[in-house]
């Protein structure tokens, strides 16, 4: 998959069972349902509040 910003090929990384697209220059890009899946992973780890804070910051930046 291409990065929507720079059109470079992105790497696919797996976080638990969730596959996400990563651009070295522009970060992580999530497909439909991946935010919810990552939230479930974070809840299981007890890290969901930090994830929400980080996602909110990222959305404000872009």
Contact map, one row per residue, 1 for C-alpha under 8 A:
11100000110000000000100000000000000000000000000000000000000000
11110111110000000000000000000000000000000000000000000000000000
11111111110000000000001001001000000000000000000000000000000000
01111110000000000000000000000000000000000000000000000000000000
00111110000000000000000001000000000000000000000000000000000000
01111111000000000000000000000000000000000000000000000000000000
01111111100000000000000000000000000000000000000000000000000000
01100111110000000000001000000000000000000000000000000000000000
11100011111000000000001000000000000000000000000000000000000000
11100001111100000000111100000000000000000000000000000000000000
00000000111110000000111000000000000000000000000000000000000000
00000000011111000011110000000000000000000000000000000000000000
00000000001111100011110000000000000000000000000000000000000000
00000000000111111111000000000000000000000000000000000000000000
00000000000011111111000000000000000001000000000000000000000000
00000000000001111100000000000000000000001000000000000000000000
00000000000001111110000000000000000000000000000000000000000000
00000000000001111111000000000000010011000000000000000000000000
00000000000111101111100000000000010000000000000000000000000000
00000000000111100111110000011110010000000000000000000000000000
10000000011110000011111000011100000000000000000000000000000000
00000000011110000001111101111000000000000000000000000000000000
00100001111000000000111111111000000000000000000000000000000000
00000000010000000000011111100000000000000000000000000000000000
00000000000000000000001111100000000000000000000000000000000000
00101000000000000000011111110000000000000000000000000000000000
00000000000000000000011111111000000000000000000000000000000000
00000000000000000001111001111100000000000000000000000000000000
00100000000000000001111000111110000000000000000000000000000000
00000000000000000001100000011111011000000000000000000000000000
00000000000000000001000000001111111000000000000000000000000000
00000000000000000000000000000111111000000000000000000000000000
00000000000000000000000000000011111110000000000000000000000000
00000000000000000111000000000111111111000000000000000000000000
00000000000000000000000000000111111111100000000000000000000000
00000000000000000000000000000000111111110000000000000000000000
00000000000000000100000000000000111111111000000000000000000000
00000000000000100100000000000000011111111100000000000000000000
00000000000000000000000000000000001111111110000100100000000000
00000000000000000000000000000000000111111111000100000000000000
00000000000000010000000000000000000011111111100000000000000000
00000000000000000000000000000000000001111111111100100000000000
00000000000000000000000000000000000000111111111100000000000000
00000000000000000000000000000000000000011111111000000000000000
00000000000000000000000000000000000000001111111100000000000000
00000000000000000000000000000000000000000111111100000000000000
00000000000000000000000000000000000000000111111111100000000000
00000000000000000000000000000000000000110110111111110000000000
00000000000000000000000000000000000000000000001111111000000000
00000000000000000000000000000000000000000000001111111100000000
00000000000000000000000000000000000000100100001111111110000000
00000000000000000000000000000000000000000000000111111111000000
00000000000000000000000000000000000000000000000011111111100000
00000000000000000000000000000000000000000000000001111111110000
00000000000000000000000000000000000000000000000000111111111000
00000000000000000000000000000000000000000000000000011111111100
00000000000000000000000000000000000000000000000000001111111110
00000000000000000000000000000000000000000000000000000111111111
00000000000000000000000000000000000000000000000000000011111111
00000000000000000000000000000000000000000000000000000001111111
00000000000000000000000000000000000000000000000000000000111111
00000000000000000000000000000000000000000000000000000000011111
